[in-house]
């Protein structure tokens, strides 16, 4: 399931965006908001991840994801700052869904 989710995340980013695995099942996306907003990017990722994952003939899994997105306009261009902002955004997203 994690491998398929990672493949879907890879397909969700284009050349102007960077996907990074932070560890385990945590990924961050860093981008420069020239052609797309963080909200649009989050929706695009949500659509790709929302489709059920077929594990076998008898097992289909639906998963949710917490997505950490940082852009160079609000987080700057320093790699450490961008990853830290994406990580904070991911935990904010997780917290939002837990309160759901």
C-alpha positions as CSV (number, residue, x, y, z in Angstrom):
1,X,0.0,0.0,0.0
2,X,2.8,2.4,0.9
3,X,4.6,1.7,-2.4
4,X,1.4,2.5,-4.4
5,X,0.8,5.6,-2.4
6,X,4.3,6.7,-3.1
7,X,3.9,6.1,-6.8
8,X,0.7,8.2,-6.8
9,X,2.5,11.0,-5.0
10,X,5.4,10.8,-7.6
11,X,2.8,11.1,-10.4
12,X,1.2,14.1,-8.6
13,X,4.2,16.3,-8.9
14,X,5.5,18.0,-12.0
15,X,9.0,19.3,-12.9
16,X,8.4,22.5,-10.9
17,X,7.7,20.6,-7.7
18,X,9.9,18.4,-5.5
19,X,8.7,15.4,-3.6
20,X,10.8,14.3,-0.6
21,X,10.3,11.3,1.7
22,X,10.8,12.5,5.2
23,X,10.7,8.9,6.7
24,X,8.3,6.0,7.0
25,X,5.0,7.1,5.4
26,X,5.8,10.9,5.6
27,X,6.3,12.9,2.5
28,X,6.8,16.6,1.8
29,X,6.2,18.6,-1.4
30,X,8.1,21.8,-2.0
31,X,7.2,24.1,-4.9
32,X,7.4,27.6,-6.3
33,X,3.8,28.9,-6.6
34,X,4.1,30.3,-10.1
35,X,1.4,28.2,-11.8
36,X,-0.4,26.5,-9.0
37,X,-1.4,27.3,-5.4
38,X,-0.9,25.1,-2.4
39,X,-4.6,24.5,-2.2
40,X,-4.7,23.4,-5.8
41,X,-1.8,21.1,-5.3
42,X,-3.4,19.6,-2.2
43,X,-6.6,18.9,-4.1
44,X,-4.6,17.3,-7.0
45,X,-2.8,15.0,-4.5
46,X,-6.1,14.2,-2.7
47,X,-7.7,13.0,-5.9
48,X,-4.9,10.7,-6.7
49,X,-4.7,9.3,-3.2
50,X,-8.5,8.9,-2.8
51,X,-8.8,6.1,-5.3
52,X,-8.9,2.7,-3.6
53,X,-5.7,0.7,-3.7
54,X,-6.2,-2.9,-4.9
55,X,-3.8,-5.1,-2.9
56,X,-5.2,-8.5,-4.1
57,X,-8.3,-10.0,-5.6
58,X,-9.9,-9.9,-2.2
59,X,-8.4,-6.8,-0.5
60,X,-8.9,-3.2,-1.4
61,X,-7.7,-0.4,0.8
62,X,-8.8,3.2,1.0
63,X,-6.4,5.4,2.7
64,X,-6.1,9.0,3.8
65,X,-3.0,11.1,3.8
66,X,-1.7,14.1,5.7
67,X,0.2,16.2,3.2
68,X,2.9,18.7,4.1
69,X,3.3,21.4,1.4
70,X,5.7,24.3,1.5
71,X,6.3,27.0,-1.1
72,X,9.3,29.2,-1.7
73,X,7.2,32.4,-1.3
74,X,6.2,31.7,2.3
75,X,9.0,29.5,3.6
76,X,12.0,30.9,1.7
77,X,14.5,29.2,-0.5
78,X,16.7,27.6,2.2
79,X,16.3,23.8,2.0
80,X,16.2,23.3,5.7
81,X,13.5,26.0,6.1
82,X,11.4,24.5,3.3
83,X,11.6,21.0,4.7
84,X,10.8,22.3,8.2
85,X,7.8,24.2,6.8
86,X,6.5,21.2,4.9
87,X,6.9,19.0,8.0
88,X,5.0,21.5,10.1
89,X,2.3,21.7,7.5
90,X,2.0,17.9,7.5
91,X,1.5,17.8,11.2
92,X,-1.1,20.6,11.0
93,X,-2.9,18.5,8.4
94,X,-2.8,15.4,10.6
95,X,-4.1,17.4,13.5
96,X,-6.9,18.8,11.4
97,X,-8.1,15.4,10.3
98,X,-7.9,14.0,13.9
99,X,-10.2,16.8,15.1
100,X,-12.4,16.1,12.0
